[in-house]
Amino acid sequence: MATKVERTGIRREKGWLYYLDKRGNVSRAKMARGGGKPSRAKPQQVAKAGVTREDGFLYFIDKDGDVARTKMARRGRPAGRKKTARRKTARKKTARRKTARKKTARRKTARKKTARRKTVRKKTARRKTARKKTARRKTARKKTARRKTARKKTARRKTARRPARKKTARRRR
């Protein structure tokens, strides 16, 4: 799959990362291992290759130490397949068809709007009836509470109005 671009014949050493730098030359950098501090050493140039890059290719150093490239796979498409543009076919439309379609579209939107209005009206009617019910309940509770307090007051008044009976000893015959 990969094609060789430039023969350099580099022998790799452990602990180094080999790559193609911006200028197209082979460079290496010390790899960070074990989560320690990253090395601050500058990358070293190993070989001059002078490779010019093309879009859509991935450049790397292969097993033999040569510069190679392969086609990049993009967005789930297999490598090597190009995206083909779809052709647009010209459609002939008559004026009659356009107006008929517009009218049906208008009717549909009008129907949808009326349906929406109906549902909104139903919802508001439900809310109003629910509010009325709760208001009725509240007023009924208030009335019963008023009645109870009125009964208590009248009972107190009646007991207060009655004169105390004098206790007289009844004679037994």
N, C-alpha and C positions, 0 to 999 in steps of 0.2 A: 504494500500500500504506500509506503514512504519511498520517496525518490531522493537520491543523494544529490546535493547541490554543489558542495565543495569538499575535497579530500584534504583533511588536516592530520589525521592519524594520531590524535592525542591519547596519551595513556592516563587514565584517571587514578586519583589517589583518594583514599577514604577520608571522610570529613569535609569534602569540598563539593560545592554545587557548580556544575558546568552549564553555561548558557550562552546564547548569542546576544551580544549587547546591542545598543542603539546604532552603533556605527557598522554593525555587521561582522564584528570580530568575535572570536571565542574568548570568553572570560570565565573566571571562577571566583567564588566567594566562600568564606568559611561558614559551615552550617552550624546553627545553634542546636545543641543537644542537651537533654536532661533538664530543660527549663531554667538553665542558669542565665547569667547576663549575656546579652547578645554581643558578639565581637564588634568592635568599632574599626576593625581593619578595613581598608578600602579594597574593592575587588581588584584582582590581578588579571592583566591581559595575557592569555596563554598563546594564542596564535592569531595571525592576521589572515582573515578570510575574505573580507571585503564583499560580503553578500548583500545584495539589495533585495529587500523584502517586497512581496506582492500581497495584496489584500486577499483574505480568504484562506490563507495557508498558515499552518503552525510550524515553526522552525525549532529544531532541537538537535542535540548531539547524540548520535546513535551509538551502538555497542562498539563499533570499530573506531570511534573517536572522530567521525566525520560529521559535517553539517548536513542534516536531512530535513525534508519538509513533507507535510501531509495536508490534505484538504480538510478544513475544519467543518464539523457537523454543526449545522445551525438549526435551532427551533424544531427539533424533533425530526427533521428530514434526514434521510441517509446521506452519507458523504458521497460526493460525485454527482448527485442529482441536482439539476438546476431548476429553479422555479420558472415555470412557463406562464406568460401573461395570457389571460383569457381574452378572446376576441369578442368585441361587442357587435351584436347583429343589429342592423337597422330595422326598426319596426315601423310599419306604416299604420297610422291611426287616422281615422276619419273624424270629422267634426261631430258627427252624430254620436259616435261612441263616447267621445269625451263628455258631451253634455249629459248623456244618459248616466254615465258613471258618476258625474258630479251630483246629479239629482239624487241618485240612490244613496250616495255618501251623506248628502245633506239630510235625507230622510232618516237614515240610521242615527246620525248624531242628534237629530231632533227627538227621535224616540228615546235615545239614551238620556237626554236631558229631562224629558218628561218623566221617565222612570225614576231618575234621581230625585226630582221634585216630589214625586209621590212618596218615596221612601222617607225623605226629609219630613214631609207633612205628617206621615204616620208616626215618626219618632217624636216630633213635637207634640202631637196629640196624646201620645202615650205619656210623655213627661207631664203635660198639663193635667191629665186624669190622675196621675200619681200624686201630683202636688195637691190637687183638690182633696183626694182621699186623706192625705196626711193632715191637711188643714181641718177637715171634718173631724178627724180623730182628736186633734188638739182641742178644738172647740168643745167636743163632747166631754173630754176629760175636764176642761175648765168648768163646764156646766155642772158636772157631777160634784166637783170639788166645791163649787159655790153652794150647791144644794146642801151638802153635808155641813158646811160651816153655818148656813142659815138655820138648819135644824138644831144645831148645837146652841146657837144664840137664842132661838125661840124657847128651847128647853130651859135654858138658864133664866130667861125672863119669867117664864111661868113659875118656876120654883121661887123666884124672888118676889113675885106678886102675891102668892098665897100667904095669907096671914097664918101665923103659928097658932095651932089649936091649943086651947087651954085644956089642960088635963084636969078633968073633974072626976071625982070618985063616984062611981055609979053604985047606987045602993042595990043590994040584993034583996029581993023580996022573998 
